[in-house]
Amino acid sequence: MKRLLLLFVACCTYIANINAQEDLKAELKELLSRPLESDMKYNEFIAQAVTGFVKKHPDSFVSLDAMDHLLLPIPQDAHIIEPLYQLLSEEVKNSPKGMKTGQVVNQLKSIAIGAQAPEFVQYDVDEKEVKLSDFKGQYVLIDFWASWCKPCRAENPVLVRAFDRFKQQNFTILGITLDVEKAAWEKAIQEDGLIWKQVGDVKTRQNTAADLYYVQAIPQNFLLDPSGKIVAKNIRGDELEEILEQIL
């Protein structure tokens, strides 16, 4: 009889936990579906919503689901994500997903604004080795892109304009393709007029630089100062030229 009672209590607790998680998932969904304030960027809205949710529910595994919205498709900076991760309970952090999220947070710290950009080796269209450290002493925009990426191709005219305007002021661009077909990559370079250094890893079909910089979607970019520190990330359109005007 006692075993049956314990089993009944365990089942009730399990069902209650499931119901509680479903309620929290519904709360998160409603929170993220609210309309943006007119002067707020989408990334700021997501960061604000997720921050509020995690602070309210640090003991819930749903908070890990909430943090996914800060990690994908393009992660927000570690200075936003790490403090939230540290708010989570030990039980949540030590779960399989919690530990995986912790690993991602540590990787994002290595590419956070203010961090020294990790070194990498890639290969240009002539298959010559190119290192990131070759560009030390310059402001360099690391631009992850691909010939098949429509948003990347749409952004390329902006990069061409910025390069033409600032190339005499110690600024350059390092394009890193995620292409696996060399012919398509070279064709896109010609079509879009990309005259700065272009590199990739088309032979291995596994771009180690993209892995190192946690590139889950493109386009993505990182702006480095002459010492190799990351000073800005994922800057698009007019914002790129505005930042370059300020620092050059």
C-alpha positions as CSV (number, residue, x, y, z in Angstrom):
1,M,0.0,0.0,0.0
2,K,2.8,2.4,0.9
3,R,4.6,1.7,-2.4
4,L,1.4,2.5,-4.3
5,L,1.0,5.7,-2.4
6,L,4.6,6.7,-3.1
7,L,4.1,5.9,-6.8
8,F,0.9,7.9,-6.9
9,V,2.7,10.9,-5.3
10,A,5.6,10.6,-7.8
11,C,3.2,10.5,-10.7
12,C,1.3,13.5,-9.5
13,T,4.6,15.4,-9.0
14,Y,5.7,14.5,-12.5
15,I,2.4,15.6,-14.0
16,A,2.5,18.9,-12.0
17,N,6.1,19.6,-13.2
18,I,5.0,19.0,-16.8
19,N,2.0,21.3,-16.5
20,A,4.2,23.9,-14.8
21,Q,6.7,23.7,-17.7
22,E,4.0,24.0,-20.3
23,D,2.7,27.1,-18.5
24,L,6.1,28.7,-18.5
25,K,6.6,27.8,-22.2
26,A,3.3,29.6,-22.9
27,E,4.5,32.6,-20.8
28,L,7.7,32.7,-22.8
29,K,5.9,32.5,-26.1
30,E,3.5,35.3,-25.2
31,L,6.5,37.4,-24.0
32,L,8.4,37.1,-27.2
33,S,5.3,37.8,-29.4
34,R,4.6,41.2,-27.9
35,P,4.9,44.1,-30.3
36,L,8.2,46.1,-30.4
37,E,8.3,49.6,-29.1
38,S,8.9,52.0,-32.0
39,D,12.4,53.0,-31.0
40,M,13.7,49.5,-30.0
41,K,15.8,47.2,-32.1
42,Y,14.7,43.5,-32.3
43,N,17.9,42.3,-30.7
44,E,17.3,44.7,-27.8
45,F,13.8,43.5,-27.4
46,I,14.8,39.8,-27.3
47,A,17.5,40.5,-24.8
48,Q,15.2,42.5,-22.6
49,A,12.4,39.8,-22.7
50,V,14.8,36.9,-22.1
51,T,16.6,38.7,-19.3
52,G,13.3,39.3,-17.5
53,F,12.2,35.7,-18.0
54,V,15.4,34.1,-16.7
55,K,15.6,36.4,-13.7
56,K,12.0,35.4,-12.8
57,H,12.5,31.7,-13.4
58,P,16.2,30.7,-12.7
59,D,15.1,27.3,-11.5
60,S,13.3,26.4,-14.6
61,F,14.7,24.4,-17.5
62,V,12.5,26.6,-19.8
63,S,15.0,29.4,-19.0
64,L,17.5,27.4,-21.1
65,D,15.0,27.4,-24.0
66,A,14.6,31.2,-23.5
67,M,18.4,31.6,-23.7
68,D,18.4,29.9,-27.1
69,H,16.9,33.1,-28.5
70,L,20.1,34.9,-27.5
71,L,22.3,32.2,-29.0
72,L,20.7,31.6,-32.4
73,P,20.8,32.2,-35.3
74,I,23.3,35.0,-34.5
75,P,24.4,35.1,-30.9
76,Q,24.3,38.2,-28.8
77,D,27.5,39.3,-27.0
78,A,28.8,37.4,-24.0
79,H,28.4,40.4,-21.7
80,I,24.6,39.9,-22.1
81,I,24.5,36.1,-22.1
82,E,27.0,35.1,-19.4
83,P,25.4,37.0,-16.5
84,L,22.0,35.4,-17.3
85,Y,23.7,31.9,-17.4
86,Q,25.2,32.5,-14.0
87,L,21.7,33.3,-12.6
88,L,20.5,29.8,-13.4
89,S,20.3,27.2,-10.6
90,E,23.0,24.6,-10.3
91,E,20.5,21.9,-11.2
92,V,19.7,23.7,-14.5
93,K,23.3,24.5,-15.3
94,N,24.4,20.9,-14.6
95,S,21.8,19.4,-16.8
96,P,23.0,18.1,-20.3
97,K,21.5,21.1,-22.1
98,G,22.8,23.4,-19.3
99,M,26.3,22.2,-19.6
100,K,26.2,22.5,-23.4
101,T,24.9,26.1,-23.0
102,G,27.8,26.8,-20.6
103,Q,30.3,25.6,-23.2
104,V,28.8,28.0,-25.8
105,V,28.9,30.8,-23.3
106,N,32.6,30.2,-22.7
107,Q,33.2,30.2,-26.5
108,L,31.3,33.4,-26.8
109,K,33.5,35.0,-24.2
110,S,36.5,34.4,-26.4
111,I,34.9,36.4,-29.2
112,A,33.2,39.1,-27.1
113,I,33.7,42.8,-27.7
114,G,37.0,43.7,-26.0
115,A,38.5,40.2,-26.4
116,Q,41.6,39.5,-28.4
117,A,40.3,38.0,-31.7
118,P,41.4,34.3,-31.9
119,E,44.0,33.5,-34.4
120,F,43.2,31.3,-37.4
121,V,44.6,30.1,-40.7
122,Q,42.7,30.1,-44.0
123,Y,43.6,29.9,-47.7
124,D,43.1,32.4,-50.5
125,V,41.9,31.7,-54.0
126,D,45.4,30.7,-55.0
127,E,45.5,28.3,-52.0
128,K,48.1,30.4,-50.2
129,E,48.1,30.4,-46.4
130,V,46.6,33.5,-44.8
131,K,46.7,34.2,-41.0
132,L,44.6,36.7,-39.1
133,S,47.8,38.0,-37.5
134,D,49.0,39.0,-41.0
135,F,46.6,42.0,-40.6
136,K,47.8,43.2,-37.2
137,G,48.4,46.9,-37.2
138,Q,45.2,47.6,-39.3
139,Y,41.5,48.0,-38.6
140,V,40.1,44.8,-40.2
141,L,36.5,43.7,-40.7
142,I,36.3,39.9,-40.7
143,D,33.3,39.2,-42.9
144,F,31.8,35.7,-43.0
145,W,29.8,35.2,-46.2
146,A,29.1,32.8,-49.1
147,S,28.1,33.0,-52.7
148,W,24.8,31.2,-52.1
149,C,23.8,33.6,-49.2
150,K,21.4,36.2,-50.6
151,P,21.6,38.5,-47.5
152,C,25.4,38.4,-47.9
153,R,25.3,39.3,-51.5
154,A,22.9,42.1,-50.8
155,E,25.3,43.5,-48.2
156,N,28.3,43.3,-50.4
157,P,27.7,46.7,-52.1
158,V,27.8,48.3,-48.6
159,L,31.2,46.7,-48.0
160,V,32.5,47.8,-51.4
161,R,31.5,51.4,-50.6
162,A,33.0,51.3,-47.1
163,F,36.2,49.7,-48.4
164,D,36.6,52.3,-51.2
165,R,36.0,55.1,-48.7
166,F,38.3,54.0,-45.9
167,K,41.0,51.9,-47.5
168,Q,43.5,54.7,-47.3
169,Q,42.9,55.1,-43.6
170,N,44.4,51.9,-42.3
171,F,41.2,49.9,-42.9
172,T,40.7,46.7,-44.8
173,I,38.3,43.7,-45.0
174,L,39.0,40.0,-44.8
175,G,36.3,38.0,-46.5
176,I,35.9,34.4,-45.2
177,T,33.7,32.2,-47.4
178,L,31.6,29.3,-46.3
179,D,31.5,28.1,-49.9
180,V,32.5,24.5,-50.6
181,E,32.6,25.0,-54.4
182,K,35.6,27.1,-55.5
183,A,34.1,28.1,-58.8
184,A,31.0,29.6,-57.3
185,W,33.1,31.5,-54.7
186,E,35.4,33.0,-57.4
187,K,32.4,33.9,-59.6
188,A,30.7,35.8,-56.7
189,I,34.0,37.6,-55.9
190,Q,34.1,38.8,-59.5
191,E,30.4,39.7,-59.9
192,D,30.3,41.7,-56.6
193,G,33.7,43.4,-57.1
194,L,35.3,42.2,-53.9
195,I,38.9,43.4,-54.3
196,W,40.0,42.8,-50.7
197,K,41.6,39.6,-49.5
198,Q,39.3,36.6,-49.7
199,V,39.9,33.3,-47.9
200,G,38.2,30.1,-47.2
201,D,38.6,26.4,-46.5
202,V,36.9,24.9,-49.6
203,K,39.1,21.8,-49.7
204,T,38.1,20.5,-46.3
205,R,34.4,21.7,-46.5
206,Q,34.7,22.5,-42.8
207,N,35.6,26.1,-42.1
208,T,37.6,26.1,-38.9
209,A,37.4,29.9,-38.6
210,A,33.6,29.8,-38.6
211,D,33.7,27.1,-35.9
212,L,36.1,29.2,-33.8
213,Y,33.9,32.3,-34.1
214,Y,30.7,30.4,-33.4
215,V,29.2,31.3,-36.8
216,Q,25.8,29.6,-37.0
217,A,24.4,31.9,-39.7
218,I,25.6,34.4,-42.2
219,P,26.3,37.2,-42.8
220,Q,28.3,37.9,-39.7
221,N,31.2,40.2,-39.1
222,F,33.8,41.3,-36.5
223,L,35.6,44.6,-36.5
224,L,39.1,44.5,-35.0
225,D,41.4,47.3,-34.0
226,P,45.1,47.4,-34.9
227,S,46.0,45.4,-31.8
228,G,43.6,42.6,-32.8
229,K,40.9,43.4,-30.3
230,I,37.2,43.0,-31.2
231,V,35.6,46.5,-31.1
232,A,32.3,45.8,-32.8
233,K,30.2,42.9,-34.2
234,N,27.6,42.4,-36.8
235,I,27.4,45.9,-38.1
236,R,25.3,46.4,-41.2
237,G,24.5,49.1,-43.7
238,D,25.1,52.7,-42.7
239,E,26.1,51.7,-39.2
240,L,29.4,50.3,-40.6
241,E,30.4,53.6,-42.1
242,E,29.2,55.5,-39.0
243,I,31.5,53.4,-36.8
244,L,34.4,53.7,-39.1
245,E,34.0,57.5,-39.2
246,Q,34.2,57.6,-35.4
247,I,37.3,55.4,-35.0
248,L,39.4,56.3,-38.1
